[in-house]
Amino acid sequence: MVTIVGIGPGNKKFITPYALEKIKEADVLVGGKRHLKEFEDIDCEKIAINASTDYQHILNKKGNIVILASGEPSLYGITEVILKYVDKSQLEIIPGISSIQYMCAKLKITMNHLTVVSLHGRSEDLVKKVKKNEKVAVLTDNTHTPQFIAALLKEENLYDRKIYVGENLSYDSERIYSFTVEELLNSNKKFDLNVVVITCGNI
Ligand SMILES: C[S@@+](CC[C@H](N)C(=O)[O-])C[C@H]1O[C@@H](n2cnc3c(N)ncnc32)[C@H](O)[C@@H]1O
């Protein structure tokens, strides 16, 4: 049996009790280094994944294979990959709190009519989404940084947008920033793990 477990934004406080139960029952625990580190006390085989992981090899293993996924596994997460290898009848997915959900809670904005874009290892037409929607949340990566996003908005003269950056959400080092397009462009801060929320004016 394969179980994908959403572990929330990072801090263990935000994992559901059911997800924890499943993690404790794992024979093989699979996940990114950052996530496996949180479960050093679980006594089972651990496999760290990276860009060149052979999923077929991992999924051929015997016993309960539990795959740790950041946030909500099915929101631009590992579900997309695992579905290519595992029959749905052999798969359980346990939802988790997405980094975006967490960020909206921090900003005290609703998720009604929120548009989600992922620039994490992929490209999407963010500007088109920003022009059409009043609230856009963006998953970023090392290339698609908050400053990269501000530059895209500047190119289209979208100066009226507010940009909120949520860094290291749920961890002790969590920071929430608020910028105008111009302020973010002029900032040389190198952000750690982050999500961005773009709104039309202040929230
Ligand atoms: C592959 S995506 C997975 C998103 C995940 N499925 C979710 O629901 O949050 C990874 C991106 O999620 C965001 N992310 C995940 N955890 C985060 C955290 N604790 N703080 C800020 N951003 C986070 C970052 O934009 C990161 O590059």
The ligand as a MOL file (V3000), in Angstrom:
LIG
                    3D

  0  0  0     0  0            999 V3000
M  V30 BEGIN CTAB
M  V30 COUNTS 27 29 0 0 0
M  V30 BEGIN ATOM
M  V30 1 C 6.5140 21.8500 -4.8140 0
M  V30 2 S 5.6810 23.2040 -4.0990 0 CHG=1
M  V30 3 C 4.6250 22.3150 -3.0320 0
M  V30 4 C 3.4690 23.1050 -2.4730 0
M  V30 5 C 2.6840 22.2900 -1.4570 0
M  V30 6 N 1.9870 21.2130 -2.0920 0
M  V30 7 C 1.7200 23.1250 -0.6460 0
M  V30 8 O 0.5270 22.8500 -0.6390 0
M  V30 9 O 2.2110 24.0370 0.0410 0 CHG=-1
M  V30 10 C 6.9150 23.8520 -3.0270 0
M  V30 11 C 6.6980 25.3140 -2.7550 0
M  V30 12 O 5.7380 25.4970 -1.7170 0
M  V30 13 C 6.0220 26.6730 -0.9860 0
M  V30 14 N 6.2490 26.3090 0.4270 0
M  V30 15 C 6.1990 25.0760 0.9570 0
M  V30 16 N 6.4100 25.1250 2.2940 0
M  V30 17 C 6.5960 26.4290 2.6070 0
M  V30 18 C 6.8570 27.1380 3.8240 0
M  V30 19 N 6.9500 26.5100 4.9980 0
M  V30 20 N 6.9920 28.4690 3.7730 0
M  V30 21 C 6.8790 29.1350 2.6060 0
M  V30 22 N 6.6320 28.5280 1.4230 0
M  V30 23 C 6.4840 27.1940 1.4220 0
M  V30 24 C 7.2680 27.2820 -1.6270 0
M  V30 25 O 6.8580 28.2020 -2.6210 0
M  V30 26 C 7.9090 26.0530 -2.2310 0
M  V30 27 O 8.8400 26.3860 -3.2330 0
M  V30 END ATOM
M  V30 BEGIN BOND
M  V30 1 1 1 2
M  V30 2 1 2 3
M  V30 3 1 2 10
M  V30 4 1 3 4
M  V30 5 1 4 5
M  V30 6 1 5 6
M  V30 7 1 5 7
M  V30 8 2 7 8
M  V30 9 1 7 9
M  V30 10 1 10 11
M  V30 11 1 11 12
M  V30 12 1 11 26
M  V30 13 1 12 13
M  V30 14 1 13 14
M  V30 15 1 13 24
M  V30 16 1 14 15
M  V30 17 1 14 23
M  V30 18 2 15 16
M  V30 19 1 16 17
M  V30 20 1 17 18
M  V30 21 2 17 23
M  V30 22 1 18 19
M  V30 23 2 18 20
M  V30 24 1 20 21
M  V30 25 2 21 22
M  V30 26 1 22 23
M  V30 27 1 24 25
M  V30 28 1 24 26
M  V30 29 1 26 27
M  V30 END BOND
M  V30 END CTAB
M  END
